[in-house]
């Protein structure tokens, strides 16, 4: 009986402990989780940089611009290509540099064509009655102007000139002339314009070139236009081709390497010690002095003429008798007859 009571108490105790543990587990599990803190990451900002080196008074197009993402955008920087297209640069902008608002002029529609003219030059309009004689041109191309006088003489009056506008249009921007309304301009841009019977070019010339063109046109000279080639960008050599190729790389065979012995070092050049040969010099001087003395003695004594002695001279008379040679000799002593 007591044993049963003991087991019963132990069972009740274990049940109570299990219930307490279960309640604690359920309370911990059912507790609401704290809200997770969201990490706010700033989106990268887009800026516009120059795709190539831009000179002053360059008309910007989408091809000359690039968009890049940065974490922090400087103040006043251009953030989209649409903001910079059809605007002129005021200063030099290097490749990869960001473009700021202060670097650009207002939109070209709000400006006049005078902003297109480079410093030191003037703009001149050329009316071309035969457009088929002009090569295909775009704004920014360089042309040369040649004048033919009376079909005999040809002279290049403008060696190099930049095309600023074609038919009063710069790319998609049209400069409205006096008397045109905004609606007419909009209609012209919306509807395809008919082919011009007369081509009008606005070119940048120096004052002297403008005078030469005006004189040629007034002299009824025929003007011809030639297009300059576009500048070709320089291609940097590949890093692998920066060195000369070896014979093995060219032919695919390993060259035969001959053993070459290093040249033996040459014997050092030594100079013999310099010794004065005084004995020889003294002997030569002594002989020279004796010879001089003997010559002086002969000069003082003079040369004695030898005494005249009787000498015998032989005279020969040669003759021919028949086929034989006959020689007759006679002797005569000197001093006699």
Secondary structure as GFF3:
##gff-version 3
##sequence-region A 1 337
A	DSSP	alpha_helix	2	29	.	.	.	ID=ss1
A	DSSP	beta_strand	45	50	.	.	.	ID=ss2
A	DSSP	three_ten_helix	62	64	.	.	.	ID=ss3
A	DSSP	beta_strand	65	70	.	.	.	ID=ss4
A	DSSP	alpha_helix	81	84	.	.	.	ID=ss5
A	DSSP	beta_strand	87	89	.	.	.	ID=ss6
A	DSSP	three_ten_helix	101	103	.	.	.	ID=ss7
A	DSSP	beta_strand	104	107	.	.	.	ID=ss8
A	DSSP	three_ten_helix	108	110	.	.	.	ID=ss9
A	DSSP	three_ten_helix	113	116	.	.	.	ID=ss10
A	DSSP	beta_strand	122	128	.	.	.	ID=ss11
A	DSSP	three_ten_helix	131	133	.	.	.	ID=ss12
A	DSSP	beta_strand	142	149	.	.	.	ID=ss13
A	DSSP	beta_strand	153	166	.	.	.	ID=ss14
A	DSSP	beta_strand	169	170	.	.	.	ID=ss15
A	DSSP	beta_strand	173	174	.	.	.	ID=ss16
A	DSSP	alpha_helix	182	190	.	.	.	ID=ss17
A	DSSP	beta_strand	199	205	.	.	.	ID=ss18
A	DSSP	alpha_helix	207	218	.	.	.	ID=ss19
A	DSSP	beta_strand	222	227	.	.	.	ID=ss20
A	DSSP	three_ten_helix	240	242	.	.	.	ID=ss21
A	DSSP	alpha_helix	247	251	.	.	.	ID=ss22
A	DSSP	alpha_helix	278	301	.	.	.	ID=ss23
A	DSSP	beta_strand	312	321	.	.	.	ID=ss24
A	DSSP	beta_strand	324	333	.	.	.	ID=ss25
###
